Structures are given as C-alpha cells and as structure tokens.
C-alpha cells in the first residue's frame, strides 16, 4: 500500500491541532429542560457490528437521560455553535470540542480487494479483538480479512475483484469536531438487561440461535468512545490492465484523482509537480478527459452532515465547492462517528458465569464465520509470487508486458502461420517448378525451403513471428517464387491477407496467375486483450 496526502488549506474552516477544553457548568432543572443536547450525544453507547463496521441502532447504555438525582444537569458551551449552552447525557464524560478540519485529500491505492478491506479497520482506534476468542490470522499462503469483511464498501470491492483484476484508489477528506467517552459506571439500558435474562445457561447447536439473536440486535461490540464530525471517501475501482493499455499506473491515477478532488472542492490549487504531471498525462493519454470521468467505477461513502441525499462530494465539478462547503458547515450541528473505541458486548454482563462466556463464544464464532479467507492463487506460467503484495503474482517486465502481467499496449498478439501447399504452378518452360514461398509481415520475413522440380509442392511448414503489433489494416504478404540462380528468381505471384485475431488456424487460398497457394494464419491476442485487432481489454 502506498499513500500520500495532498495538503491544502480552506480559509472558511478553522484548523487547530489541539482540543478545546469545554466550559461546563451545572444547570437547574428548568434550564436543562430548555437546553438542547450536544451534537451527536447519542452516537456512543450503541451496539456495533465489527464485520459490517456499522452501528446497530440498538443501545446498551442510556443516552437520553441528562437529569441527576439532584434535578440538575451538566451544560457546556459549544465554541463551534456561537457558544450555545448544550447539555450532556449522564453517561457521557470528557466531552471536548476538536475543531480540526481541512481539505487535506488523503489519497491511497490498494493492489487487492483484501488490502483495501483491511485498511477500513483504521476507524477503530483500539484493538477490538481484546477479550474475545482466537481469531483467524493470515498465513503464508492465506490472506484473511475479519473486521469490515461484510461492510458495504467491502462487498463492492469484492464484487469487482471477482470480475477482473482491479486495484482500488481511495480519496478521503475528514473533519473532526467533537469527542467524548462513556462513563465506566454509566447506566445500562433495561431492555438490554432484560434480553440477557432470557439467554439459556448452556451454549450448543440448539441454544446458539438465542445468542445469535442478541448479536443480530446489538452487534458484536458497543461504542465506548467516539470522535465526531464527518468524512467522505470515494473509492475508484481501477482495471489494472486497462490502465496499462492507457500507458498509466495505478499510482499515477491515484495522484491525479487526488489533484482533481482538491481542485473540485477548492477551485484554485497551487502549482505543483503532481499538478503539472497530471495535466500532461490528461492531454497525452486521456484526450483531455478528466481522470474522474475516464475512471468512473466508483463507490461513495458520506458520513455526517445535514443532507441525507449527498451522493457525491469530491468529483462534482462545477458548483462542487459550494456543495462541499455546505456539507462541512452542517457537520457542526449534525456530526457522525468518524472513529471509535469498542469493547466486546459480553463485557456488559456484570457477573462472571456461563452467560458471559457463552455470549463471548457466540460473538467469536459469528465473527469467525464471516471472515474472508482467501487462498493465495498459484501463479500461472511466466509469473511468480510478488514479494511486495501478498497473494498477488508479478511478471518480469519487458517491452510487451508490465510487472503486473498486463500488456503494455493494444494490438499485441502472437502470430503464427503454416505454409501448406501450392497447386498447378507454372515456372519453367522446359521443366517443373523449383518453388519456395516468402512470407512477410511488417519488417519480418521468413521463407520455406525450395521443393525442386514439382508443380504441386507440399511444405506444411510452420512459421512463428512471435509477439507482434497488429493495427487495423495490418496484412500478411505471401509470395511464391521459382528459384533459378538466386539473383534472377522468378516471382510467380503474390497476395496480401488481413491479419485478425482467430481462435485457431484459419485457412486461406491465394490464386496466382498460374495455380494457387494454400496457407493458414493464427493470431492469438496476448493475455487480457481481445477484439479483431486485439484492441480491447478482456476481463479475466
């Protein structure tokens, strides 16, 4: 995985590197009733599924209560909302304002779907495995993804990877505005405790369904600490061999998508080597088309913000800056979770005993059953296992093939020919023909041996031209000669046959002034090329 960050400032958004200590006071009951909760007050304390990286919508902690036994509450001034006084839930502690937002477009590229899926785990700031049973791990010839294995974005990249050889470029922008954690003695929701009471004391194939129901409702973990704000991630699926045919690498496309995203949300970008390189590539290789338009197999994730119908933010083009700014501004009042610390659900079972251990086992089994385990493929002939990226194959780079085993240009194929026979030739007046055949493709020429004194010679000679570049209009030239003394040989006739891709040898007959020549042609497109002139990419 290679990642870069393109740092650009946005004057409309305040960028600070440290949190602002909240100014909090105790308010009376009447004041509490008139006061709104802090933004995102109920985003912690919720059940969470580590395999989908989604909140379950079922709470394990009481997040709507703010009034103490003394009929007071805690209110804090929100510096991001004109110092408005806002109340905290009783379950919340260490609430902070963290005005950390910029238009830093983080760009990264991942060579495989599993490499990308593993990267999505970065939103979890602690080790979610702690307290659970043994989880599957990657081995020498096995790649494993556990967390996020069934997230929406994981399903997207896995589906793509089944259809072709892809790499994945990610462009992301995030804003962090608030943080808090759940108190250690926070009150658990009565409904959750009630659900635990009905769990069987034993765990086996018959009772597993009851524990599974708890996991279905509440997930595998609960959220005990959050950072709130918003982020947008746009993941572009890049067909690896199509990039090679366009004369580009996934790193180049990743960089240029990052540049375009930055331009779209800023409109003005300072000159840089990347910007200049992308302008040149756009002109020479994409006919001045935008990278985001040319490579548009994309999945967009938008977290946070007031609008529920935002489907695109980074590659909107004209008007995109205004839409992006509106989204950023809305995050202060309607944030979502951008990172979190988790704890396994079974830890909420206060008493040690069978229920706690059984729930732990059920959660562990659920996660293991949903893990993605990928056996590393055997590399086909001509390729070998990559040392840089697990479970991928690489090739020795040549004029025709990239290190990723993709053809470097369109029109490449392996050309073969069989010169079969000639019939009814007429070369010499007083004797039979001493015939041979010249075969010419572009600058390459091959010839058969001479068959002496025979007007119906049979050669059945195979000729290999190796890897050639075929264009529309490419032709194979066949000439039949009668040998005399070498310098005065007589050409008996010639013909030209279009060279096109075939599934096998295709026979042709060429009629001369006297007689005919029979031969067969075969053009096999290299690796992932297809089409009559090997001009198109073929998905694997």
N, C-alpha and C positions, 0 to 999 in steps of 0.2 A: 504494500500500500504506500502510495506516495501522496502527500498532502501539502498544500500551500495555503497561505492566507493572503488575500489582497486587501490591504488596509486602506480604507477611505473614510474621510470624516463627513458627517452630516451636521450642518450648523443648527438644524432645528431640534436636534436631540442632544441632551446633556450626557456627557461621558465622564463618569467618575470611576475610580478603581477601588474605592472602599465603601462599605455600607454606612448608611446614616443611622445613628442611634436614635431610636424612636423616643419622642417626648410623650410619655404616657402618664395618665393620672387616673384617680378613682372618681367615678361619676355616680350621682344619685340614681335611684330607680327611675325617676321621671326623665332625667337626662338620657338614661340608657334607652328608654322606650322611643325617644325621638331620634336616636342616633343609628346610622347605618353600620353594618358590619364592614370590616376592612375588605378590600377586593380579594376574591379567592379564598375567603375564610373557611369554606367547606371543601377545599380540594385536598386537604390532608385527612388522615383518619379513615380513608376509604379503602375498600378491598381492591386488590390489584392482581392481574394475571401476568406472570412473568413470561409466559410463552407467547402472548399476543402484545405485550407491553401496553396494555390498556387498563383503564380504571373500570371497575365492575358496576359502579352506580349503587352499590350496597355498602353502608357504613358500619364500621365496627366500633367507632367512637362517636360520642355525642358531640356534634359540631354546631348545633343550633342554639345551645344554651350559653348565655352570657352573664346571667344574674347569679351572684353569690348568695350564700345564706343570709348575709347582712343586707341584702337587697341593693347591692351596688354592682358595678361592672368596671372593667378597665377600658378606657378610651385612649387612643393615640392620635397624634397629629400626623396626617399623611402629607408629606412635603411635595408629593407629585400631584396632589389634587388640592392645591391652594391652602394647604394646612388644615383641611377639613378634619374635624374630630370624628373618629370612627372606632367602633367597639370591637373587642376581641372575644372569640369564643372562650369559654372556661378551659377548654382542652388545649389552647394554644399558648406557647411561651416563646420568648426570643423572636418576636416579630420585628422585622427590620425592613427599611426602605433601601433598595440597592439600585440606584439609577445608573445602570450600566447598559448602555445601548449604543450601537454604532452600525454603520453599513459595511462592516467587515464581511465580505463574501468569502466564506470558507469553502474552498474547492478541494475535492479529493477524488481519486479514481481507484476503483477496486477491480482486480482482474477476474474475480469469480463471484458468483452469487453468494457463496458461503462467506467469503471475505467481507462482503458488504453487510450481510446479516449480522455477523459478529460485531461489526462496528456500531450497530444500533444500540448495543448494550451500554454505550458510553453515557446514556442519560441516567443510568443507575450509578450513584456516586459511592455506594458501598458494595461489599461482597454479598450478594443476595443468597449465595449458597450456604452461608454460615447457619448452622442449626438444622440443616436438612441432611438427608442421607447422601450416600455416594452418588455423584452424577457422572454420566458418560463423558469421557475425555477423548480428545483427538489422539490418534496413534500414528505409527509410521506410515501406514497405508490407508488410514481412515481419517476423514475430516468430520468434525461434529459441531453443530450449532444448537444451542439449547435455549437461551433467553432470546425472545423475539422470533422464535422459529415459526410461529404462525401469525405474525403481525401482518397487517395489510400490505406493507411495503415488502416484507419477506415473500409473501405469496406472489407479488408482482415480479420480483427478480427471479424467483424460482421458475415461474411460468415462462419467462423469457429464455432462461438458460436451457430449458427443455427443447426449444425450437431452433436455437442457433448458438454459435459461440459469441458470447457477449462480454463486454466489460461495462462497468457502471460508474458514471460520473455524478458526483453529488455536489450541488451548490446550496449553501445554507447560510441564513442570517438569523441571529437570535438577539433578543433583548431580555435582560434580567432586571426586574423592578422590585420584587419583594421576596422575603424568605421568612420561614418560621418552622417550628417543630412542635410535635405533640408531647405534652407533659407525660412523665412516667406514670403518674397516678391519675391520668385522665379517665373519666367515666366511660365504661363500655356500654354500647347500645343494648338495651334489654332484649331486643329481638334476636341479636346475635347470641346472647347467653341462652336464650330460650331454644334456639336451634341446636346448640351444643348439647342441651339436656337430653334430646331425643336420639342421640347417637348411640348405637349398640356398644356394649362393652368389649366385644370381640371384633376383630377385623379379619375377614376372609372373603372368598369369592362371592358369598351370599350377602354379606353385610357391606361390601365395598360400595354398592350403589348409594347407600345412605351418606357415606363420607364424600362420595363423588358429588352429591347434591350440594354439600357445603362448599366444595371447590367451585362448582358451577355458579353459585350465588355470589360468593365472596372472593373467589380467586385463590391464588397461592400465597399471597403476601398482603400486608397492609402498609399504607404510606405513613411513615412516622416523621418525615422531614421533607420540606419542599423548597424549591426556588421557583418563583412565579414570574411570568412575563409572556413571551411568545417567540415562536420561531417558525420559519418557513424552510422546508427542504424540498428541493426539486431534483429528482433522480432521473437521469437520462440514460436509457439503455443504448449502448453503442455496439453495433455489429462489428466485431473485431476485424474481420476480413474485408468488409466494405470500407472501413477506414483505410486499410492498406491499399485498396484499389484507388481510393481518393488521394493517396500519397500522404496520409496523415497518420499520427499515432494517437492513442487514447490520451496520452499526457497533453499533447497539443490541443486536442479538442476540449479537454477539461479546463485548461488555462483560458482558452478563448470563450468558452461558455461563462467562466467566471468574469472575464472582462465585459462581456455583453450584459451579464446580470448587473454588474456595477454601473455600467452606462445607463441601463434602463431605469435604475432607481435613483441615479444622481443627475443624469443628463450630461454632466460635464465630468470628464476624467482627465487627470494629468497625464502627460505623455510618459510612456514607459517602454522598455524593450519588449514586454509582452504585448502591449497595445500595438506597437509597430509590426511585430511578427504576425499578429492575428490579422491585421489589415492586409498584409502581404499574402497570407495564406487564403484569406477570403477572396482576394482578387484573382489569384493564380489558380486556386484549386476548387473554389466553390462558385465561380462565376458571379462573385459579389453577393451571393446569398448569405444571410446571417447563419451562423453556426446553429443557433437555436431553432431556426426554420428547417435547415437541412437535416439536423439530427433531432427529431421531434417525438421519439418514442419515450414518453416522459410520464412519471407519476409524481404528483404534487401533494405534500403534506403541509397544512397550515394549522398551527396550534396557537390558540389565543386570539383575542380580538373580538370586536363587537359584531362583525358581519359573519353570518353563518354560510354565505354563498360565495366566499372568496375561493376561486379555483385556480388562480394564477397570480403570482406577485413579482417574480424575478424576470420574466421574459414577456412582459406585456407590450413593450414597445412604446409608442406614443401615448402619453397620458399615464404611463406606469408610475412615474414619480409621485404624482398626486395620490393615486390609489395606495401606493406603498406608505406614504406619509400618513394617510388617514388610518391605515391599519396599525401603524406604530403608535399613533396617538391614542387609539382605542384600547391598547394593551394596559394602560394605567388603571382603567376602570374595569376592564374585563380580561384579566390575565388567565393563563392556564399554566399547568405544570410543565416546566422545561427540564427539570432534573429533580430527582428524588432519592431519598434513602428508604430502603424497605426492610421489613422484618417478616419472617415466616408466620403465617396465620396461626399455627398451632401454639406459638408462644403466648397467645392471649388466653390459652387455657391455664388458669392460675394454678390449679392443683396438679401435681405430678400424678400420673396414673395412666391407665390404659387409653382413655380418650385422647389425651395429649399425644401419646406415642402412636396411636392409630391414625390420628389426623396427620401427624408428621409423615407416616408411611404413605398415606393416601396422596398427600401433596407431592412427595418424592416420586412416586410411581406415575402420577399424572404428568409431571414434567419430563420424566424419562421417556414415557410413551410418545410424547410429542416432539422429542428431539429429532433433529435431522442428522442422519448418519450417512455419509457419502463415501463409498469405497473408491479409492483413487483408481482411475482407469489405467489400463495398460497402454503405453504409448505405442501408436502404430509405427510401422517401418519408416525409417528416416527421421524419427523424432525420439526424444529422450526426456526423462523427468526433469522438470525445472528445479533449479536449486533456490530460486528466489521466491517462487509461489507454490505452495503445497498443492498437490493433486492437479497440476497442470503439466502439459507437455510443451517442449520447445524444440526448435529446429536449428540446424546450422544455417545461419543467414547466408544467402547467395544473391546473385543478380536477379533471380526469379522469385525467391521465397524469403519472407521475413522470419525473424526469430520466433514469431508466433505461429509459424507454419501456414501463413497466408500468402497467396500470390501477390506480388508487388504491383502488378498492372493487369489491366484487362487484355483479353485476346491471347492468353498463353495456353498452349496445348502441345501435346506430344504427337508428332506427325510420323506416320509410317506408310509405306507403300509396298505393294507386291507387283512386280512386272511379271505378268503371267505368260503371254504368248503373242505371236503375230501370225497372220494367215495371208496367203496369196501375195507375198511380197514379190516385187519385180525390181531387181537391182542391176544385174549384169545381163548383157545380151546373150553371151555365149556360155554362161554358167549360172548356177543358182546363187542366191544372195548370201553374203557373209555379213549377217546382221548383228547389230548391237543397239542398245537404247540408252539415250541420255535423259536423265530426269533432273529438272531444275526448279528449285523453289527459292525465291529471292536471290541471294548470292551463293546458295549452296547447290552443288551439282554432284550427282552420282551417276554411274553408268554400269551397265551389265557387261559380262564377258561377251566376246564375239562367238556366235554359233556359225560355223563355217558351212558353206555350200548347202543352204537349207532355206527354202522359201516359206516354210511353216515352222519357224523356230519356237521352242518352248523353254522359257527361263525359270519361271516360278521363283524369282529372286526377290527376297525381302530387303527393303532399304529403310533404314532408320535415320530420321532427321533430328531426333531429339526434341527438346522444348523449343518451340518456335513462336513468333508473334504473328497472329492472324488478324487481318483487317478486312473490312468489307471490300470486296474486290480482289482479295488475295487469290492467286491461281497457281496451279502446278503445271509446268510446261513439260511435255513429253515429246521427244524427238526420236525418230527411227532412222538409223544410218546403215549404209552399206560400206564396209571397210575395203579400201583399196590399198594404198601405200601409207595411209595415215594423214599425210598433208593434203591429199586430194580425195578424201572420203566423200561419198555422195549422200546428201540428206534425202531420204525417201518421203519424208512428210513429218508434220508436227501438229500438235493440238494443245489447247490450254483448257484446264478443268478447274472450276471454282473449288476452293478448299473450304469445307464447312465441317462442323463437328458431327461425328457419327457415333452410333452405338457399337459399331463393328466395321469390318472392312466392307466397303461398298464398291461393287464392280462397275467399271466404265469401259466402253469400246470407242476407240478413236479411228475414224475411217481416213485412210490416206489416199493419195492419187491412185495407187495400186495396193489393194489389200487393207488390212486393219491391224491395230494393236489393242490388246486387252490387258487391263491393269486394275488394281483395287487400291483404294485410299482409305485411310483411317486417321481421324483427328480426335484425340481424347483430351477434353479440357482438363487442365490441371486442378487438383484439389477442389476448391469451393467455387469454381467457375462453371457456368452453363450458358446455353444460348447457341445459335448457329455459328457465331464467331467468338464464342467463349467470352462474351462481353458482360454477362450478368453474374451477380453473386448468387450462389445456391446455398440456402440454409442447410445445416447438417441435420 
